């Protein structure tokens, strides 16, 4: 597939491992009216990684691996905009200095970038460790499919997604197909080049019917009738492809987050169900 990847910029962005935060007593009122004090975003999550189920976790918006943020808002905005899923990350400080990992997603609201590192590296890391990312991918174009917008995707990861060209369409392997009516938090954002867009999971019958209880961190999914140009919105016949970046949530309008990678106003993107369509299978093998 012809792209402009030889013209893409590779640039450093950097963040620190961000300590988990909590407001006041920490209660979060769920869609069911119950108040909970759950573990949530930030820090180093040792026991959940890409490839693991993101549903049924005793936590809220859990981010797998390492969560990065910058104290300076403008620097953090740049990191969130320019870092792409699959980009190489390197620890710069502490006992894990020199260890390598890669970006697995971006989380709006808290404005974190999440990084996969092997478990032995996580054990050597600490809050405030500095991590450098080689940001690479924003501005990528598919030269024969100008109607498709590519974002948040490392070019090497793009090449591993197993996309097939057929009769002017792009056949994309995905684990799940998500109807537009289930999409929630993230609507109204000005861009999907940073942050994410949540699948609402409050309708348990819909979750079961669509198999969403099997969603995993790192799954590639297809969102029907969703256009991600200039923010997320409903558009009949359009479609978007993205990766699951954080866990389910108790909060109304929230659920597993999708970081969008491909979007099109037309029906050029066609999903093909494949249980192995997970970035763990593309980046850890």
N, C-alpha and C positions, 0 to 999 in steps of 0.2 A: 504494500500500500504506500503510495507516494505521500510524503509529509515534508514539512519545512524544518525538520529537527536539526539540520546542520546549521540553521540560523538562530537557534534558541540560545539564550544567555544562561550561563551557569554562574550563580552568585551565592556568596555566603549569607546565611541568616543564622541567628543564634538565640538561644533561650536558656533559662535555668529550670531545673526541676522545681516545680511549684508545689508548695505545701498545701494539703487539703485545707479548705476554709469552711467556716460555719458561722451563721448569723444568730446571735442571741442564744436561746436554748436549743436551737437547731431543728425545731419541728418543721416538717414539710407536710402540708395537708394534701392527701391524695384525692383522686377523683371519687373515691368511696367515702370521703368525709373524715377518714381517720388521720390523725397526726402521727408521724413517724420521725425518728431521728436516725436516718440511715447513713452509712458510709456512702460517699458520692464521688465527686470529681477531684482530680489532682493527685499529687504524690507519686509513689511507685507502687503499682499494683502487681504483686508477685505471683498470684495464682490464677490470673486470667490473661490469656494471650489470643492473638489472632488464631482462628481455627476452633476456639472454644465457643460453646453456646452462650449467647448473650441474654437469654431469657431465663426467668425464674431465679435470678440472683438476689441475694439478700442485701441489696444496695440499690442506688438510684443514679442513673446516668454514669455507671462505672466505666472508666477509661482504661483499656488494657495497657500494660507496660508502663512507660514513663510519660508523664504529662509535663509539657514545657510552657513557660510563659515569661514575658519580660515585664519588669516594673515600669518601664517607659512605654506609654500607650502607643505612641507612633511607631516605635520599634516593634512592639508586639503586633500591631496591625500589619506591618510589612512581613513579619515572619508568617502570620496566618494567611496572607494573600499569596506569598511567593512559594512557600513550601508545598511540595506535591507528594502525593502518595507514592511510595517507592523510592524517594530520594534517600541518598546515603546520609547517615548521621554519625557523628564522631564525638565521643566524650573528651572534653578538654581539660578537666580538673578532677582531683580526687583519686581514690584508689583504682577506679576503672579507666583512668586516663589512657586514651589511645584505642579503646574498644569501639567497634563499629556496630551500627544497627541501621534501621531505616524507618521512614515515616509511614504510619498506618492510617492516619486520618487527622481531621481538624474538627474542633467542637465549638460552635458558636455560643454566644452568651457568656460562658466562662472564658472563651477565646484561648483555648489550649491547642497545641499541636502534640499529637501522641506518637511515641516512638517505640518500636520493637527492639529489644535487646535480648540476647540469650539469658536464661535464668541465672547462670553463673556470673554474668555481668551485672544483673540487677542486684545481686547480693553485695556487690562492691560499691554500689552507687549510694548517694545520699541527696537529700533535699539541698538545693542551691548549687549542685554540680552544674557546670556549664556544658552545653551540647551544641555543636556546630552542625548545620544542615547545608548540604550543597543543593540549593534550590535550583530546580531544572524542570521545565515542562510548561510553564504558563506561556501562552502565545502559540502553542502548537496548533497546526492546521492540517487537515486532511485535504490534499490538493484536488482530489477528484470528487470530494464530497463537501463542498463549501458550505452546505446547509447544516452540517454537523459541527457543533462547537465542542472543542476539547478543552478540559480544564482540570487542574489538580492532579495531573497524571504524569509520572516520570516516563519519558519516552521508552526506556527499556522495559518498564512494566507494560506499557501499551502494547509492545510487540509480543508480550507473553499472554495476552488476554484471549488468544485463540479466535479472534474476529475473522469471519469469512465474508468474502464478497460474492454476491449472487444476484444477478438481474437488477443491478443498481441499488441493492439493499446491503446493509451490514448486519450479518447474523452474529449476535453477541451471546456467548454462554453466560447464563445467570442461574442462581439457585432458586430465586423466587420472583414472581411477578406481583407488583403492588398496585392496586387500583388507586387512582388519584384521590378518591374520597377518603382514604385512610391517612392522607398526609396532613401534618399539623404544624407544630412549632417550626419556624423558619419561613413560613409564608409572610410576605411583606418585606423581606430583606431586599436590599438593593442589588446584591450580587451573591452568587454561590461560589465565587472564586475563593472565599474564605468561609469557615463555618460549615454547618450541616443543616439537615432538614429531616424532621422526625416522622417516623411511622407511628400513628396513634394505635394503641393496643388496648383501649378500654372496652371494646366490644369483643368479648372472649369467644363468642361463636364465630366471628369473622376471623379471629386469630387462628382458631382451630381449622376452619374451612380452608384457609389459604396456606396452612402449614407454617405460619409465622412463629409458632412455638419452637421451631427447629432452627431459627436464625442464629448465625454465628458471627462473632467479630471477624471482619475481613471478607464476608460474603459479598459477591457482586450481585446486585439486584436491578430489576427493571421497573421503573415507575411509569404506568400508563397515563396517557393524556396529560403529561406534565412537561412544560417548557421551562428550562432553567436559564434562558437568556435574560440577563438583567434582573435576576431574582427569580424565585419559584412562583409559578402560577398554573392554573388549569388552562389547558388548550386542547380541545378534542383533536385526536389524531397525532398529537406530538408524543414524545417519549424521552425519558432520561435514564441513564445508567449510572449507578454509583456504588459505593462500598460502605458496609456497615461499620461504624466507627466507635459507638458506645452502646451500653446496655439499655435494657428496657427501663421504664420509669413508672412510678406510682402516680405521677402528676397528670392531671387532665390536659389533653392535647399533646402529650409527649409520648416517647417510646424510643426504640432503637434509632440512632441517628444515621442518616445517609449523607456521605460526602459525594457530591455529583462529579462524575468524570466525563460523561458525554451527554449532550442534549441536542435535540433537533425539533424544529417546529413542524416538520413533516413526518412521514412514517418510514423514514430511511432506516432507523434502528429497529431491528427485529430480534426479540429475545428467543433464546433456545435453552430449555431447562437442562442444566448440568450440575449435579450435586458437588462436583469438584471445583466449581467456579469460586474460589476463595484465594485471596492474595497469599495466604500461607503456602498454598500449593504452587504459586508462581514465583515466590521470592525466597522460600526456604529449601527448595530442592536444588 
